[in-house]
Amino acid sequence: MKHELNIGDLIVSRDTGKPCLIVGVRDGRQNEYGNLGRKRKVYRIFDHGREYWLHDIEVRAKFVIHL
């Protein structure tokens, strides 16, 4: 079962090792792979003064998720 990321979750960049926070979550435009009833998630990342949106697949590829 995949962990659903929530606002306030800590993630760490695989490239730099710097911690980041999830500060926003919304449904994306595309459906989840293999599931027509659910939308993919888009996460707003706070990264040392910058904020940007990334799709769920990108977040899992670029960051280590700390539970």
Backbone bond lengths (Angstrom), bond angles and torsions (degrees), N, CA, C in turn:
res aa  C-N    CA-C-N  psi(-1)  N-CA   C-N-CA  omega(-1)  CA-C   N-CA-C  phi
1 M - - - 1.449 - - 1.535 109.60 -
2 K 1.312 117.43 131.53 1.454 121.47 179.61 1.522 109.97 -79.62
3 H 1.326 114.43 143.24 1.465 119.89 175.67 1.524 108.94 -77.75
4 E 1.299 116.59 128.44 1.461 122.33 176.73 1.530 107.66 -83.86
5 L 1.322 117.43 120.31 1.459 121.01 179.97 1.527 110.07 -74.32
6 N 1.313 115.66 144.12 1.458 122.43 -179.65 1.518 109.97 -127.49
7 I 1.320 116.15 165.76 1.457 121.46 175.65 1.532 108.63 -59.90
8 G 1.334 115.45 132.22 1.466 120.88 179.99 1.511 114.11 97.08
9 D 1.329 118.69 -7.71 1.462 120.89 179.09 1.522 110.59 -71.30
10 L 1.333 115.57 141.42 1.451 122.51 179.60 1.521 109.74 -91.08
11 I 1.321 116.08 132.14 1.456 122.09 173.78 1.525 107.67 -130.17
12 V 1.341 116.91 153.09 1.458 121.76 -178.02 1.521 108.83 -123.82
13 S 1.326 116.19 131.69 1.455 121.82 -179.46 1.527 110.48 -64.02
14 R 1.334 116.93 132.48 1.468 120.70 176.71 1.526 111.27 -69.68
15 D 1.340 118.06 -29.38 1.465 121.99 -177.48 1.526 112.39 -78.35
16 T 1.323 116.84 -50.99 1.463 120.87 -172.25 1.518 114.08 -102.63
17 G 1.326 118.02 -19.38 1.455 121.37 -177.00 1.523 113.50 78.85
18 K 1.334 117.45 6.47 1.464 121.37 -179.59 1.521 110.79 -82.12
19 P 1.340 117.08 140.88 1.459 120.11 177.61 1.522 111.19 -76.36
20 C 1.322 115.95 148.29 1.465 123.97 176.79 1.518 108.03 -137.27
21 L 1.324 116.25 164.27 1.468 121.57 179.34 1.514 110.92 -122.43
22 I 1.329 115.22 148.83 1.461 121.95 169.75 1.528 105.89 -85.28
23 V 1.342 117.28 119.11 1.467 120.27 -178.97 1.529 112.78 -115.23
24 G 1.322 116.98 -0.61 1.455 120.31 177.73 1.517 110.96 -163.95
25 V 1.322 115.99 147.82 1.461 121.99 178.44 1.521 107.79 -139.00
26 R 1.328 116.51 136.93 1.461 120.65 174.74 1.521 108.53 -148.93
27 D 1.327 115.44 164.34 1.460 120.35 175.30 1.520 109.32 -78.55
28 G 1.319 116.17 138.91 1.457 120.87 177.06 1.516 110.73 -84.31
29 R 1.321 115.89 -176.65 1.463 120.91 -179.67 1.521 112.37 -84.18
30 Q 1.328 117.24 -27.72 1.457 121.07 -175.39 1.521 111.10 -90.93
31 N 1.333 115.30 153.54 1.453 120.81 174.79 1.517 109.94 -77.64
32 E 1.360 115.58 155.10 1.455 120.06 173.17 1.513 109.09 -61.75
33 Y 1.321 116.24 150.31 1.459 120.37 178.55 1.523 110.08 -64.77
34 G 1.323 117.13 124.04 1.449 122.42 178.63 1.516 114.83 79.13
35 N 1.329 118.73 5.95 1.453 121.17 -178.63 1.530 108.53 -141.41
36 L 1.305 116.95 103.74 1.464 120.60 -176.30 1.520 113.43 -75.32
37 G 1.319 117.43 -16.27 1.456 120.55 -176.01 1.516 114.73 -87.46
38 R 1.320 118.22 -14.91 1.467 120.99 -177.24 1.517 110.90 -118.78
39 K 1.309 116.46 142.78 1.458 122.82 178.20 1.532 109.99 -91.21
40 R 1.330 115.92 150.79 1.450 120.71 173.07 1.522 109.11 -67.86
41 K 1.308 117.58 154.85 1.455 122.91 179.78 1.528 109.87 -96.23
42 V 1.332 114.76 149.81 1.459 122.42 173.63 1.532 105.62 -124.19
43 Y 1.336 116.11 131.24 1.457 121.54 -175.05 1.524 110.97 -114.38
44 R 1.330 115.68 138.23 1.464 121.46 174.67 1.529 106.46 -93.05
45 I 1.327 116.24 122.61 1.450 123.34 -174.77 1.530 109.22 -106.41
46 F 1.344 116.75 131.78 1.458 121.72 171.78 1.512 107.19 -101.40
47 D 1.351 115.55 117.13 1.462 121.56 -173.33 1.527 108.64 -130.30
48 H 1.329 116.81 88.33 1.469 123.48 176.48 1.529 113.16 49.62
49 G 1.319 115.72 58.86 1.457 121.33 176.01 1.522 114.71 91.46
50 R 1.324 117.99 -11.21 1.464 121.82 177.21 1.522 108.78 -107.16
51 E 1.313 115.88 148.15 1.461 121.19 173.96 1.513 108.48 -130.52
52 Y 1.326 116.18 137.30 1.462 121.03 178.86 1.524 108.98 -155.33
53 W 1.342 115.31 160.06 1.464 122.29 179.99 1.527 109.98 -98.62
54 L 1.346 117.02 138.21 1.462 122.85 175.02 1.524 109.44 -136.09
55 H 1.334 116.46 143.98 1.464 121.12 175.01 1.527 110.32 -70.07
56 D 1.314 116.01 156.88 1.457 122.46 -177.08 1.533 112.90 -54.70
57 I 1.304 117.85 -41.28 1.463 121.36 -178.88 1.531 110.02 -64.68
58 E 1.320 116.88 -41.08 1.463 121.58 179.13 1.528 111.69 -65.68
59 V 1.322 116.75 -39.33 1.454 120.95 179.35 1.528 109.55 -62.87
60 R 1.320 116.87 -44.47 1.471 120.15 -179.09 1.532 112.17 -68.06
61 A 1.332 117.92 -27.73 1.464 121.20 178.46 1.528 112.36 -80.42
62 K 1.328 117.83 -35.88 1.465 121.41 -173.16 1.526 114.36 -95.33
63 F 1.341 117.75 -15.21 1.458 120.72 -174.13 1.511 111.88 -131.44
64 V 1.337 115.49 151.64 1.458 123.15 170.09 1.511 105.92 -94.02
65 I 1.310 117.22 130.01 1.461 121.69 -177.09 1.520 109.52 -95.71
66 H 1.342 116.30 122.11 1.458 121.67 178.25 1.518 109.16 -96.94
67 L 1.315 116.46 122.09 1.466 121.61 -179.42 1.503 111.00 -93.38
